Amino acid sequence: MSDKIRYSVQDVVKAIDLLEALASDDQRSTLSTIAKSLSLSRNKTVSLLEILEQKGLVAFNEHDNTYSLGVTAFGMAQHILKCANLIKVAHPVMEELARKLDEAVYITVLNNDDVLFLDMVDSLQQVKTADMVGKRFPFFTNAAGKVIKSLSSTDFLFRGRRRRAIPDPEALEKELLEIRKRGFAVDFNGFGDGLCTVAVAIRDYAGKVVCSLTLLAPAFRMIQDRLEKEVIPCMLESAETLSGKFGYTRAYA
């Protein structure tokens, strides 16, 4: 490992240590107390604090020259708690669906226009897909992202920098409208050659999409007849069950 990389890693570790120190301290911390607790020089501590302050992770109080966790840090904490609660509620439904279809089932959320895989219940099949938990992908490359976006406001996606990142915005817009009508999304090879993804949206009490149930399986097991008669109906049924746990009630005409 080069000295440059080594020092970069050490800086990241020290930054994390600094945030942990602020999180565990009930009182606001001064520059001196932070430097002492981390065994850092005053100059090094100032550099770390300035970077974290720019990112909103640390806040400086000019009245007493102390530091505390910033708004961004609290926002991240809220997001982590929200994801943890989501997994807790969703996991039993995922287990039931995975056992019924004997395929890998995930909970996926949208984070900064990327699909993030939060949790998985695996299949018992000998031929399996790779574990995707913790991985993220651009939403427009796969069924999981498309099903969430199809039920959200999509106007802003097709302007400016976001539009340039999408290979064919017009085709994507039409596809999202179709997915919205159907209530599910299916793609082949979105996550790699020979893989099939089926995704359905999960809503909360206000009708807002909070995540998607996503099935990932080898394409050779996802023949059209099985998709139409078994997989998609089971996915939609599980989506309704899980949405109900979040307080969603479908409005019937």
C-alpha positions as CSV (number, residue, x, y, z in Angstrom):
1,M,0.0,0.0,0.0
2,S,1.4,3.4,-1.0
3,D,2.0,6.1,1.6
4,K,-0.6,8.3,-0.1
5,I,-3.3,5.5,0.1
6,R,-2.3,4.7,3.6
7,Y,-2.7,8.3,4.8
8,S,-6.0,8.6,3.0
9,V,-7.3,5.5,4.8
10,Q,-6.0,6.8,8.1
11,D,-7.8,10.1,7.5
12,V,-11.1,8.3,6.9
13,V,-10.7,6.3,10.0
14,K,-9.9,9.4,12.1
15,A,-12.9,11.2,10.6
16,I,-15.2,8.3,11.6
17,D,-13.6,8.3,15.1
18,L,-14.3,12.1,15.3
19,L,-18.0,11.6,14.4
20,E,-18.3,8.8,17.0
21,A,-16.7,11.0,19.6
22,L,-19.2,13.8,19.0
23,A,-22.1,11.3,18.9
24,S,-21.1,9.8,22.3
25,D,-20.5,13.2,24.0
26,D,-23.6,14.7,25.6
27,Q,-22.0,18.1,25.7
28,R,-20.6,20.2,22.8
29,S,-16.9,19.5,22.3
30,T,-14.1,22.0,21.9
31,L,-11.2,21.7,19.5
32,S,-8.8,20.9,22.3
33,T,-11.0,18.1,23.7
34,I,-11.5,16.6,20.3
35,A,-7.8,16.7,19.4
36,K,-6.9,15.1,22.8
37,S,-9.5,12.3,22.5
38,L,-8.3,11.4,19.1
39,S,-4.6,11.8,19.8
40,L,-4.3,14.3,16.9
41,S,-2.4,17.5,16.4
42,R,-4.5,20.7,16.5
43,N,-3.8,21.4,12.8
44,K,-4.9,17.9,11.8
45,T,-8.1,18.1,13.9
46,V,-8.9,21.5,12.3
47,S,-8.5,20.1,8.8
48,L,-10.9,17.1,9.6
49,L,-13.4,19.4,11.2
50,E,-13.5,21.8,8.3
51,I,-14.1,19.0,5.8
52,L,-16.9,17.4,7.9
53,E,-18.4,20.8,8.5
54,Q,-18.5,21.5,4.7
55,K,-20.4,18.2,4.3
56,G,-22.9,19.1,7.1
57,L,-21.7,16.3,9.3
58,V,-20.3,18.6,11.9
59,A,-21.7,22.0,13.1
60,F,-19.6,24.8,14.7
61,N,-21.1,27.0,17.4
62,E,-19.5,30.5,17.2
63,H,-20.8,31.6,20.6
64,D,-18.8,29.1,22.6
65,N,-16.4,27.8,20.0
66,T,-17.6,24.2,20.2
67,Y,-18.5,21.4,17.8
68,S,-21.4,19.0,17.6
69,L,-23.0,16.7,15.0
70,G,-24.5,18.5,12.0
71,V,-27.9,18.2,10.4
72,T,-26.6,15.8,7.7
73,A,-25.4,13.4,10.3
74,F,-28.9,13.4,11.9
75,G,-30.5,12.9,8.5
76,M,-28.2,9.9,7.9
77,A,-29.2,8.4,11.2
78,Q,-32.9,8.8,10.5
79,H,-32.4,7.1,7.2
80,I,-30.6,4.2,8.8
81,L,-33.4,3.8,11.4
82,K,-36.0,4.0,8.6
83,C,-34.2,1.2,6.7
84,A,-33.9,-0.9,9.8
85,N,-37.6,-0.7,10.5
86,L,-38.4,-1.4,6.8
87,I,-36.4,-4.6,6.9
88,K,-38.0,-5.7,10.2
89,V,-41.5,-5.3,8.7
90,A,-40.7,-6.7,5.3
91,H,-38.6,-9.7,6.2
92,P,-41.4,-12.1,7.1
93,V,-43.2,-11.4,3.9
94,M,-40.0,-11.9,1.9
95,E,-39.5,-15.2,3.6
96,E,-42.9,-16.4,2.7
97,L,-42.5,-15.3,-0.9
98,A,-39.1,-16.8,-1.2
99,R,-40.3,-20.2,0.1
100,K,-43.4,-20.1,-2.2
101,L,-41.4,-19.4,-5.4
102,D,-38.0,-20.8,-4.3
103,E,-36.2,-17.8,-5.7
104,A,-34.1,-15.1,-4.1
105,V,-36.3,-12.1,-2.9
106,Y,-34.9,-8.7,-2.0
107,I,-36.1,-5.4,-0.6
108,T,-34.7,-2.5,-2.7
109,V,-35.0,1.2,-2.2
110,L,-34.2,4.2,-4.3
111,N,-31.2,6.3,-3.0
112,N,-30.0,9.3,-5.0
113,D,-31.5,7.8,-8.2
114,D,-29.7,4.5,-7.5
115,V,-31.4,1.2,-6.6
116,L,-29.9,-0.1,-3.3
117,F,-30.4,-3.7,-2.2
118,L,-31.1,-3.7,1.6
119,D,-32.1,-7.3,2.5
120,M,-32.5,-10.7,1.0
121,V,-34.0,-14.1,1.6
122,D,-32.3,-16.7,-0.6
123,S,-33.7,-19.6,-2.5
124,L,-32.9,-23.3,-1.9
125,Q,-32.0,-23.8,-5.5
126,Q,-28.6,-25.3,-6.5
127,V,-28.2,-22.7,-9.2
128,K,-28.4,-19.3,-7.5
129,T,-27.7,-15.7,-8.3
130,A,-25.0,-13.7,-6.6
131,D,-25.8,-12.0,-3.3
132,M,-26.7,-8.3,-4.1
133,V,-27.2,-6.9,-0.6
134,G,-25.4,-3.6,-0.2
135,K,-25.0,-3.1,-4.0
136,R,-26.4,-0.2,-6.0
137,F,-27.3,0.4,-9.6
138,P,-28.7,3.3,-11.7
139,F,-32.5,3.0,-11.5
140,F,-33.0,3.1,-15.3
141,T,-31.0,-0.1,-15.8
142,N,-33.3,-2.5,-14.0
143,A,-36.9,-3.5,-13.1
144,A,-36.5,-2.6,-9.4
145,G,-35.6,1.0,-10.1
146,K,-38.2,1.4,-12.9
147,V,-41.1,0.1,-10.8
148,I,-40.4,2.6,-8.1
149,K,-39.9,5.5,-10.5
150,S,-43.0,4.6,-12.5
151,L,-45.1,5.4,-9.5
152,S,-43.3,8.6,-8.6
153,S,-43.1,12.0,-10.3
154,T,-40.8,11.5,-13.3
155,D,-40.8,14.9,-15.0
156,F,-37.5,16.0,-13.5
157,L,-35.8,12.9,-14.8
158,F,-36.0,14.0,-18.4
159,R,-34.3,17.4,-18.1
160,G,-30.7,18.6,-17.8
161,R,-27.9,16.4,-16.5
162,R,-30.2,13.5,-15.6
163,R,-31.6,13.3,-19.1
164,R,-28.1,13.1,-20.5
165,A,-27.3,10.1,-18.2
166,I,-30.2,8.1,-19.6
167,P,-29.4,6.4,-22.9
168,D,-33.0,6.8,-24.4
169,P,-35.2,9.1,-22.2
170,E,-38.2,8.9,-24.5
171,A,-38.2,5.1,-24.5
172,L,-37.7,5.0,-20.8
173,E,-40.6,7.4,-20.2
174,K,-42.9,5.2,-22.3
175,E,-41.7,2.1,-20.5
176,L,-42.4,3.7,-17.1
177,L,-45.9,4.6,-18.1
178,E,-46.5,0.9,-19.1
179,I,-45.1,-0.3,-15.8
180,R,-47.4,2.1,-14.0
181,K,-50.4,0.6,-15.7
182,R,-49.4,-3.0,-15.1
183,G,-48.2,-2.5,-11.5
184,F,-45.0,-4.6,-12.0
185,A,-41.8,-4.6,-13.9
186,V,-39.8,-7.4,-15.5
187,D,-36.4,-7.3,-17.2
188,F,-33.9,-9.7,-18.5
189,N,-30.1,-9.0,-18.3
190,G,-30.6,-5.7,-16.4
191,F,-28.3,-7.0,-13.6
192,G,-26.2,-9.2,-15.9
193,D,-26.4,-11.7,-18.6
194,G,-28.8,-14.6,-17.9
195,L,-30.6,-12.9,-15.0
196,C,-34.3,-12.1,-14.8
197,T,-35.7,-9.5,-12.4
198,V,-39.3,-9.1,-11.3
199,A,-40.2,-6.1,-9.1
200,V,-43.4,-4.7,-7.5
201,A,-43.8,-1.5,-5.6
202,I,-44.6,-1.2,-1.9
203,R,-46.7,1.8,-0.7
204,D,-47.3,3.3,2.7
205,Y,-50.5,4.7,4.3
206,A,-50.2,7.9,2.2
207,G,-49.8,5.9,-1.1
208,K,-46.2,6.9,-1.3
209,V,-43.8,4.2,-2.7
210,V,-41.3,3.3,0.0
211,C,-39.5,0.3,-1.6
212,S,-39.9,-2.6,-4.0
213,L,-40.1,-6.3,-3.6
214,T,-37.6,-7.6,-6.1
215,L,-37.2,-11.2,-7.2
216,L,-33.9,-12.1,-8.9
217,A,-33.4,-15.5,-10.6
218,P,-31.6,-17.2,-13.5
219,A,-33.5,-16.4,-16.7
220,F,-33.8,-20.1,-17.7
221,R,-36.2,-20.6,-14.7
222,M,-38.3,-17.6,-15.6
223,I,-40.1,-18.9,-18.7
224,Q,-43.1,-16.8,-19.8
225,D,-45.7,-19.3,-18.6
226,R,-44.3,-19.4,-15.1
227,L,-43.9,-15.6,-15.0
228,E,-47.6,-15.0,-16.0
229,K,-49.2,-17.8,-14.0
230,E,-47.1,-18.0,-10.9
231,V,-44.4,-15.5,-10.3
232,I,-46.1,-12.2,-11.1
233,P,-49.4,-13.1,-9.3
234,C,-47.5,-14.1,-6.2
235,M,-45.4,-11.0,-6.3
236,L,-48.5,-8.7,-6.6
237,E,-50.2,-10.6,-3.7
238,S,-47.1,-10.2,-1.5
239,A,-46.9,-6.5,-2.4
240,E,-50.5,-6.0,-1.3
241,T,-49.8,-7.8,2.0
242,L,-46.6,-5.8,2.7
243,S,-48.2,-2.5,1.7
244,G,-51.0,-3.3,4.1
245,K,-48.5,-3.6,6.9
246,F,-47.4,0.0,6.1
247,G,-51.0,1.1,6.3
248,Y,-51.8,1.3,2.6
249,T,-55.4,0.5,1.4
250,R,-56.1,0.3,-2.2
251,A,-58.9,2.4,-3.5
252,Y,-61.4,0.4,-5.5
253,A,-63.6,2.1,-8.2
